[in-house]
Amino acid sequence: MPINEVRIGMKGYGMTVFKGTTIEPFPVEVLSIIPDTQPKTASIWIKCDDPRLTQSGPVQGMSGSPIYLWDEGEEQTIGKGGRLIGAFAFGYSQVQYCLAGVQPIEYMREVGQRIDEEEMSKKAKSSSLASGTILATQTMATLNQLAKIKNLPESHTIYLDSMTKIMEAMYPQSNITSTQQPLTQNFSTQLNPQMMLPLSVGSSQTAQFIAPLLQPYGLMPVASSSGSLIGSAPPPSINPADAIMQPGSTLAVTLAYGDMDLSGTGTCTDILPDGTVLGFGHAMFGQGSLSLPMSTGYVHFIVPLRSTSFKQSSSLQIAGTLGNDENSAVAGIPNEYFKTSPVAVTVKLPDQPERSYIYHIADHPALTPIISVITTLNSIAAVQELPIENTMFAELTMRFEGDRVLTSKVMLPTASSQSIVFSALPILSSMMQNPFQQLKLESMDVNVNVIDTILAGRIISARIDQAEVAPGEDVVVHFDLQPYAEAPKSYSAKLRVPIDTPEGNYQVAITTPQRYLSQKLSTRPHLLKYNNIDELYQTIKQTLDVQNNAVYVVMNLADKGIAIGREELPNLPSSKRIMIMNKTNTYATPYKEFVETKVDTEIVPTGEFRFQVKVQNIPSD
């Protein structure tokens, strides 16, 4: 039924799954037709008097439920007859009854007609030019806000801080570190509130923590203990053969499967004659062509909340590929064009055997990083939470297309399972969402070992052997590190003063890896200039070489070096620096030189000491 034939007061029914795989009807009545809700579009608003819905209000997961209206004079038997007008798609939270907006079916069918099977195949086989960069910076901004809210120690944010500098260099106007924007938005305050897709992500703590990262993608994380059914036997009460993709059935977008199922669930609205599946009645991401796994599913139960009710659902079997995502609907086909990446996680907790988990993560430049870390943090907390006193050793090996491999090794004292997010997500997001190329994640291996000891300490004192040195001599430093619940430990280091260092006063810092890395990126602006994906990759790789269980001794030098592109030319005579740094040379960048040495420690340090050292030539006899 086209929208111009819909009249206020017309009655009919919708079809959806309330439990299991059984599609059930619910009565509806048209309240109004609102024109021009978007340019050249309109929406139909209905009320649903079914007792199940008057109790819950609009339910996340009902998006796409087909709505049928009876013509005048037609026999009105609920669940039979009528003409399809569209999909249950919009709804307000905290309402007194079930008020819902319907996306007209003619808009949805246009989305199905625009599905491009050839483009889907291309997306599955190769990387593409970068897009969605606003969401990339939003992910980093959200991580920075979460780190501030959780008051994380600087040792937990070493890679978040450095990746933030790297991304701010790519997007100078992004304001990633701003805390002005709210982490989440209440969908009830929107003029045309799109229903979100519930996504079971594990514990309630995980759901609350991860919500700000997923909500920009139309996903509402909910707590669940349900496991994956893809590739494994479903509960005895569920027959996968009954879960046929048809109007009213559960339509799941499977983002990860294996030892955990992460699927955003909605409802199938219609099947076109060529087999194209229409669903949701609104966008998932709204970015057009894509290639994500499309699955059948079932509903455990509906969770009726005063705020926003949702279906607790799981996926069952892969049924094809979601290939088009527009404002009015998503559309998929029965063929499998999607690509997944294996993520292997090994976890060793105190007094627990080593456990291994395998996941297959759907390829999507914005969601693959987030979904990968959700499966990882759930693996860490699968059996128990971490001890209150602990240190997490985490090694991540991330392989991207083009033989680009990044390895991250971190020690995280007093960690939680969520701590891994701040070490892994910034790296994954920077590689998969950048202005140059959307690199596909080919695989990720995560090895986590947690001990019940806090390996952290504070630099409590420091001294230098002599306050005056000659060029070519060593500055000898000594410092004491106070480990948690242990006696102080003493360390020494030598820092060679360059032979051509001019006379003068210089600052020597005994500092943490985080502050050393921050200084390195701040004083070497050429490292933050990228012309292609490989230069970005090399900068990230250099960043990950800085380990956080070490103390760095750094001496700032007076002379400035010159970088041509990314190649450093240190210790240049002043005449050559003047010659290179002319107004016509835009490839030359000055940078501040310093020398450093690293002292390996068995603990993660905090604190800093600074000294002034005088460099003076020794008079010749």
N, C-alpha and C positions, 0 to 999 in steps of 0.2 A: 504494500500500500504506500503510494507516494505521500510525502508530507502534506501536499496541498489537499489531500482528501481526509486528513485527520481532523476531527472535530472535538471540542471540549465536551466532556461527558461520555465519550465513547468508552466502552469497556472491553476487556479482553483478558489476556493472561501472559505470563512470562514462563520460561522454562529454565531450570537450573538444577544443580546437584546440591542437596542439603547434607547428604551423608552417603558415603560409599561411592558407587558409580551410577546410582539410580537417578534419572532425570525426572524431576517433579514439577508440576505447574503451580503457579501462584497468581491470584487475581490482581488485576490492575485497572485503574480508571484514569483517563486523561484529564489533567487539571488545566493545562494551558499549552500553547505553542508560542515560544519566544523567538521572534525573528531577529536576524542579524546578530546572533551571539558571537559570530565571527564574520568577516567579510563574505557575503553571499552564502551564508549558512544560517540554519535555524536549529532549535532543539525543542524536543517534546518533553513535557514534564508530567509525571504520573504519580499517583499514590498507590501504595500496595497495602491492602488490608489483611493480608495473610497473617495469622497470629504469630507465626515464626518471625516475620519481618517487623511487625509492630513492636515486638520485644527488642529486636536488635537494631532497627533502623537499617540504612543502606549498609551492605556488607562488602568489604574489600574482598575481591575474588569473584563477585558476581558480575564484574565488568564483562560485557559481551553477551550476557544472558538474553536470548532472543525474546522480543515482545511482540505479541500478536493481538490485533484488534478485530472484533467481529463487525461485519457490515450490518446495516440496518435490516432487520427482518431475519437475520441469520440465527439459527439455533445456537444458543449460548451454553455450550457444555465446556467447562473449564478443561483445558488441555487438548481440545479438539477444534478444528476449523480455524477461522480467522485468517487474516493476512499479516505477513511480517512487516512491521513498521521500522524496526531497528533494534538497537542493543541498549540494554541497561548500562549506563556509562558514567553518570555523574551523581553525586550525592553529598549532602551536608552532614557533618557530624553533630552530635548532641541535639538531635531533633526530637520532637514529640511523637512523630510517626514516620513511617518509611516514605520519604519524598525522594524521587529519583528522576534524573534527566536521561532521555533516550536519544542516542545518536541515530539520525535517519539512515535507513538501509541504503538509499541511493548513493549517499556519500561513501559508505563503506564499500559498496560494490565497485566504485571507481578506483578505490585503493587496490582491490584485487585485480582489476584489469591492468593496472600499471606495474604489476610485478614483473621483474626482468630476470628471467632464469639465467641468461648469459652473464649478467652482472653478478648474480649470486655466485656463479661458478668462478668468476674472476676473483671475487673477494676471498673465496676459500683457498685459492691457490697462491696468491701473492700479496705482498704488502702494498700499501697505497700511500699517496701523499697525505700529509697530516691534516686532520680536521678535528673539530670539537676541542680546540685548545682552551676555550673558556672553561670547559668542564675540567680540563687538566689543572689549570691554576686554581679552580675551586676546590679540587681534591687536596692540593697542597695547603691552601688556606684553611680548610677544615682541619687538617692534621695539626697545623700550628695552633689553632684554637683549642683542640683537644689536648695537646701537650701542655698548654697553659692551664687549662681547667684541672688536669690531673697533677699539675705541679711536678712534672717529671724532672729528675736530675739531668744535668747536661750530658752525662754519659749515655743516656737513653736516646738522646736526640742528635747525636753527632752527625748522622747521615741525613736526618730531616733538615738540620740547620744548613748543611752544605748543599743539599739538593734544592733548598729554598733559594739560596744565592744563585745557583745555576739556573733555576727556572726564572727568577726575577731578571736575570740578564737576558733571557730569551724574550720575556714579556715585561718590558720596563714599566708599563702602565697597570700591571696586574694587582699591585698592592696586596701581595700574598700574605704578609704578616699583619694585615689590618684585623682588628677584633671588633669592628663595628657591625658586621653582618651577623644576624642570628644563625645559630647552627642548624636549626630546623624551622620549618614553616608549618603553620596550622592550616590544613587544606580547607577548613571550614570558613576561613576568612576570604577565600578567593571568590571572585564574581561567578565563575563557572567551574566549580570544583571537580576536577577530574578524579575519579576513583583510582587508588593506587593498587598495585599488585602485592599481595602478601608473599613474603619470602622467609621461610623458616631457616634461621641461622644458628640455632643452638640455644644456649642459655639466655635467660633474661638479661644478664649483664652484657653478654655479647650483643644482643639485639639493641639495647639502649646505647651501647658504645658505637656500634657500626651504623646506626640510623642516619646521622648527618652525612655519611659518605654515600649512602644508597638512595636517600630520598630525592636527590636531584635527577635520578634516573627512573622515577616513578615506582620505586620499590619500597615497600614498607616491611622492614625486618621484624619478624615476630619470633618469640621463644618457642622452641619445639625440641622434642627428643626423638623425632622421627628420623629414621635412617633411609638410605637409598633403596629403591626397589628396582632400579634399572639394572639389568643383568643379574638380579637375584630374585628369590621367591617372595611374592607378596604375602600378606597375612592370609590365613585360610578363608576368611570371609570375603576376600576380594578375588574375583576372577578377572585377570587382565583381558580376556577375550570379550568381557562385557563392556570394557572401556573403549568403545568405538568413537572415533572423532565424528561428531554429529552435532547439530544445533542443540545447545543446552548442556553438552558434556564439558568436562573440565579440560581446559586448554592450558598446558604448562609450557613455559619457556625455560628449558633446562640449562642453567648456567654452569653447573658442576654435577658430576655423578661419579660413583665409585664407592668409597667408604663413607660418603655423606652425599645427600641429595640437596642441592640448592636450586630450587625452581620457583620462579615467579608464576603464580597461577591466576588465571582468569577463566573465561568461559567462551566456548565456540558459539558464534552467532549464526553462521550460514556456511554451506558448502556450495560453491559455484559448479555449473555443469562440467567444467574441466578439472574438477577436483581441488580447486583453490579453496583454502580454509580462511574464513574471515572471523575475527574475534576482537574482544575488548571494547570496541566502540570509542576508543581514544588511542592516543599514541603511547608507546612504551618509552621510547627516547625521542621519537619524532624526527629522525635523521634519514628517512628514506630507505634506500636499499641496504640490506644487511644479510648476514647468514648466521643464524643461531638455531640450535636444536629445538624442535617443536615436539612435544610429547603429550601422550594421554596422561590422565591422572585420576585421583580420587580424593574425596573429602573425608577427613577424620570426623570433624564436627565443626560447628560454627561457634565462635567465641563471641558472645554478646556483651559488648562493653558500652558504657555510657558515652565514651568518646567516639571511638571508631571500631565497629565490629569487623571481624574477618573470618575467612574460612581457613581452618588448619588443614592443609592439603599436602599431598605428596605426588610425585610423578610416577608413572608406571613404565611405559614403553615409548621409545623414540618413534615418532610418526611422520617425520619429515623435517623440513627446514623453514623457519620463519624468514621470509625474504623481503618484505616491504613493511615499513613502519612510518605511518603518516598520522596527522592529527585526528583523522576520523576512524582509523582502525589499524590493526596489524593483519597481514596476509601471509599465508604459508602454502607450501606445496608438498606433496608426499615424497619427493625426492630428497636425498641427503647430500647437501652441498656444504654443510658446515665443517669446521675444523676444530679440533680440541688439542690441548697441550697437556702432557702428563706432569703432574706435580707429586713428588714422592717426599713424604715426611717421616723421619725417624725420631722417636722421642724416648729419652731415658730419664726417668724421675727417680728420686731417692727411694730405695727399698721397693722399687718396681722393676719388672723385667723390661727390656727394650721392646718397644712396639713400633710397627711400621704401618703406614697408611698410604694408599694410592688414590689419586683423584684425576679426573679428566675435566679440564677447565675449558669452557667454550671460548672461542677466539672473538674478542671484541676489544678494541684499543682502550676504551675507558673502563670497562667492567672486568676484564681479565686480571688486572693488578689487584682490584679490590676483592674479587672472588678468591683469588689465589691466597691472599692473606687471611681471609675468613676461614678457609679450610685448614690453613696452617695453625691459627690460634685455637681452633676447635680440636685439632689433633693434640696440641700441648695440654689442653684441659679435658681431654676425653675421659680420663680415669679419675683424676682428682685435681684440685687446684694446687698451685705451687706452695711449698712451705713458706711461712712468714719470713723466715731468714733463709735466703737463697741467693744463688748466682746462676744465671742462665748463660751457657755457652751456646751460641748459635752460629752455624756456618751455612750460608746460602750460596748455591751455585745456580746462576740464571743464564740460560743459553738462549740467545736470540738469533734470528736468521742472519746469514752472512758470516757465520763462524765467530760471532761476537759473544764472548763469555765474560760475565762479571761474577766475582766471588767476594762475598762479604763475610767477615769474621768479627763477631762482637762478643764482649762480656757485659752482661747486664745484671749488676747487683740489685737485690730487692725487686726482682722482676715479677710481672704477672704474665699470663698468656697473651694479654693485649700488647705487651711491650714489643713483640716481634713486628707488629704493624708499623711502628715508627722506624724500624730498621729496614724493612723490605719494601713497603708501599712507595716511598719516595723514589727509590731506584727504578722499580717497575714502571711507575707512571712516567718518569722522565724519559725512559727508553721507548715506551709505547705511545706516548702522546707528546709530540714535539713539532716544531715548524718544518722539519725536514722530511721525515719518513716515519710511518707507523710500522715499527718493527714488530713482527710476530714473536711471541714467546714460544720457543720450541720445546723447552722443558725447564723445570725447576726442581732442584734437590735441596731439601732442608734437613739439617742434622742438628737436633737440640739435645743438650745434656744439661740437666739441672742438678746442682748439689745443694746440700742444706747448710751452706756456709756463706756468709757475706764477704766477698772478696773486694772490699772497697777500703779506701783510706784517704787521709788528708795530709798534705805537705805541711808539716808543723814548724819547720825551721830550715834555714839555708844559709850558706856562707860561701865566700870566694877566698882563695888563698892569697891573692894579691889584687889590689885595686888598680895597679899600673902594670901594663904589659907592653911589649914591643911587637911590631908587626912580625908575623911568623911564629910567635910564641903561643902557648896554650893558656887559655883561661880555665883554671881548675875550680870546679864548683862541687860543693858537698850539700846534701839535703837529707832530712829525716822524714820518713813517711810513717804515719801512724795508722796501721791497719785496724779494722774493726775488731774489738775485743782481743787485741794482741799487743805485744810490746813494740815500740817503734823500731823501724829498720833504717839503716843508713846506706846511702848510695853516693857515688862520686862519678864525675864525668869530666872529660877534657874537651874544650872547644878551641880549635885552631883559628887564630886571627889571620886573615889573609895577609900575605907578605906586602901587598901594595896598599894596605889600609892607611889612609891619611891620619895624621895626628888629630886627636880630639877626644871628646867624651862620648861614650857609647852605652846603650842600655842592653843589659843581659837579663833575659827572663827565664825563670824555671817554671814551666807551665804545663797545662793539661793538653791532651791531644785535641780536644774540641777547640780550645783557644788558638792552638798552633794552626789548625786547619782553617779556622776563620781568618787568621792573619794572612795565611798563604793566599787564600782566594781574594782577600781585600786588597792586598798589595801587589797582586799580579793580575791586573785587569785583562791582559791578553788571554789568560786561561778561560775567561768567561766570554770570549768572542768565538762564535762558531759559524762556519759557513756551510757545514754539511753534517750528516749524522755521524760520520767517523770522528770528526773533531769533538763533538759532544761526547761520544763514547769514550774517547781517550781521556777527557777531563773527568768523567765519572770514574773511570778506572783508576786514575791517579788519586782521586778522593778516597776510594775504598782501600788504597794501600796504607792509609793512616790507621794504625791500630789504637784501640782505646785503653789498653793496659800498658801504658808507657808514660814516661815523663820526657818532655822535650825541653832542651836548653837552646835558646834562640838569642842571637846577637844581631841587632839591627845595624846596618852599615850606612855610611853617609852618602856614598855614591849611588846614583840611580842607574839601573841597567836599561837597555833598550831591547824590545822584542819586535822582530819583523814578522808580522803575522803571529804565529804561536812559537816561533823559534827565538830563544833567549840569547842575547849577546851581552854577557856580563863584563864588567871591568873594562869598559871602553874608555879611551882617553877622551877628555872633555871636548877636544876639537872634533873628534869623530862623532860624538853625540850631537853636537851642534849641527854638523853637516847632515846627519841622518834625520834629525828632528826638525825638518823645515816644514813650512806651511803646505807645500805641495805633496808631502808624503803622508798619506792617510793610513799606510800599513804599519807605520812605526808607533809603538806604544811604550812610554816610559814605565818602569816599575821599580819599586824599592827592593834593594837587595838585602838579604840577611843570610847568615850561616847558622846551621843548626846541627845538633846531635841528639840522638834518641837513647834513652835509658830504659831498657825493658824491665818491667815490674811484673809481679805475680798478681797484682791487684789493680783496680781501676782508681786512679788518683783524682782528687779535687784540690783546689787551692793553687796559689801562685805567689812567687816572690820575684822581685825585680831589683837589680843592682846597677850602679853606674860604674863603668870601667873606663879608665883613661888609657888611651893608646899613645905611646910616646916613643920616638926613636931613641935607641941607646947611642950616646955619643961614641964615635970611634976614637980609639987611643991615638 
